[in-house]
Amino acid sequence: MIDSPTSTPDAQIDLRGTPCPINFVRTKLRLQQMAPGQLLEVWLDPGEPIEQVPDSLAMEGHTIETIEDMSGFFALKIRRGNPQA
């Protein structure tokens, strides 16, 4: 089932230690390399990164499937949205 939050990610990037807004930019660029509907897992630090990046990605038209607290960092799963016309 494509929209299951337990889906295995198509790609994964570790952005722990990466400051804002660089972590958002890197996530956005990685999503642009993926096909619409694919799932990306991103590891983010607590604080500003996990507070800012999910909202920014949602505003770009992507779907935030899960945010999991991994004890020390967060695993964010994003489903790529359709490209803007």
C-alpha beads as a LAMMPS data file, in Angstrom:
LAMMPS data file: protein, C-alpha beads

85 atoms
84 bonds

1 atom types
1 bond types

-500.0 500.0 xlo xhi
-500.0 500.0 ylo yhi
-500.0 500.0 zlo zhi

Masses

1 110.0

Atoms # bond

1 1 1 0.000 0.000 0.000
2 1 1 1.620 3.218 -1.191
3 1 1 0.461 5.577 1.586
4 1 1 1.413 3.405 4.541
5 1 1 3.560 5.357 7.027
6 1 1 5.613 2.214 7.550
7 1 1 6.687 2.171 3.896
8 1 1 10.387 1.657 3.273
9 1 1 11.940 4.950 2.102
10 1 1 13.186 5.183 -1.483
11 1 1 16.098 7.320 -0.238
12 1 1 17.556 8.534 3.059
13 1 1 19.767 11.478 4.020
14 1 1 21.414 12.288 7.342
15 1 1 21.347 16.034 8.015
16 1 1 22.216 15.908 11.699
17 1 1 24.547 18.817 12.492
18 1 1 23.372 20.746 9.419
19 1 1 22.057 24.244 10.266
20 1 1 18.880 25.890 8.976
21 1 1 18.178 26.733 6.197
22 1 1 20.835 24.460 4.641
23 1 1 19.029 21.318 5.853
24 1 1 15.808 22.458 4.139
25 1 1 17.664 23.304 0.915
26 1 1 19.396 19.897 0.850
27 1 1 16.111 18.104 1.528
28 1 1 14.334 20.061 -1.199
29 1 1 17.116 19.333 -3.717
30 1 1 17.027 15.603 -2.881
31 1 1 13.245 15.531 -3.322
32 1 1 13.627 17.197 -6.741
33 1 1 15.786 14.233 -7.818
34 1 1 13.020 11.804 -6.890
35 1 1 9.844 10.856 -8.749
36 1 1 6.499 12.172 -7.458
37 1 1 5.127 9.795 -4.839
38 1 1 8.506 8.484 -3.705
39 1 1 9.373 8.505 0.003
40 1 1 12.420 10.257 1.476
41 1 1 13.640 9.774 5.048
42 1 1 15.595 12.690 6.535
43 1 1 17.396 12.713 9.881
44 1 1 17.186 16.096 11.590
45 1 1 18.374 17.569 14.866
46 1 1 15.908 18.646 17.563
47 1 1 15.066 22.332 17.906
48 1 1 14.919 24.635 14.909
49 1 1 15.502 21.946 12.229
50 1 1 12.569 19.725 13.247
51 1 1 10.409 22.800 13.915
52 1 1 11.105 24.499 10.563
53 1 1 11.842 21.873 7.904
54 1 1 8.554 19.897 7.988
55 1 1 6.430 23.060 7.725
56 1 1 8.565 24.412 4.885
57 1 1 8.305 21.127 2.966
58 1 1 4.528 21.016 3.446
59 1 1 4.305 24.546 2.023
60 1 1 6.247 23.274 -1.014
61 1 1 3.512 20.679 -1.628
62 1 1 5.118 17.587 -0.104
63 1 1 3.385 15.275 2.380
64 1 1 4.899 14.732 5.817
65 1 1 4.106 11.083 6.575
66 1 1 5.808 10.573 9.925
67 1 1 8.057 12.350 12.407
68 1 1 9.676 9.859 14.745
69 1 1 11.716 10.806 17.814
70 1 1 14.812 8.588 17.625
71 1 1 16.261 9.812 20.958
72 1 1 18.751 12.502 19.985
73 1 1 17.450 13.160 16.470
74 1 1 14.245 12.941 14.469
75 1 1 13.485 10.703 11.476
76 1 1 11.188 12.572 9.112
77 1 1 9.486 10.726 6.232
78 1 1 8.364 12.915 3.333
79 1 1 6.332 11.816 0.323
80 1 1 7.294 13.854 -2.725
81 1 1 4.421 15.887 -4.123
82 1 1 3.750 16.620 -7.754
83 1 1 6.052 19.187 -9.347
84 1 1 4.716 22.700 -9.636
85 1 1 3.453 23.586 -13.108

Bonds

1 1 1 2
2 1 2 3
3 1 3 4
4 1 4 5
5 1 5 6
6 1 6 7
7 1 7 8
8 1 8 9
9 1 9 10
10 1 10 11
11 1 11 12
12 1 12 13
13 1 13 14
14 1 14 15
15 1 15 16
16 1 16 17
17 1 17 18
18 1 18 19
19 1 19 20
20 1 20 21
21 1 21 22
22 1 22 23
23 1 23 24
24 1 24 25
25 1 25 26
26 1 26 27
27 1 27 28
28 1 28 29
29 1 29 30
30 1 30 31
31 1 31 32
32 1 32 33
33 1 33 34
34 1 34 35
35 1 35 36
36 1 36 37
37 1 37 38
38 1 38 39
39 1 39 40
40 1 40 41
41 1 41 42
42 1 42 43
43 1 43 44
44 1 44 45
45 1 45 46
46 1 46 47
47 1 47 48
48 1 48 49
49 1 49 50
50 1 50 51
51 1 51 52
52 1 52 53
53 1 53 54
54 1 54 55
55 1 55 56
56 1 56 57
57 1 57 58
58 1 58 59
59 1 59 60
60 1 60 61
61 1 61 62
62 1 62 63
63 1 63 64
64 1 64 65
65 1 65 66
66 1 66 67
67 1 67 68
68 1 68 69
69 1 69 70
70 1 70 71
71 1 71 72
72 1 72 73
73 1 73 74
74 1 74 75
75 1 75 76
76 1 76 77
77 1 77 78
78 1 78 79
79 1 79 80
80 1 80 81
81 1 81 82
82 1 82 83
83 1 83 84
84 1 84 85
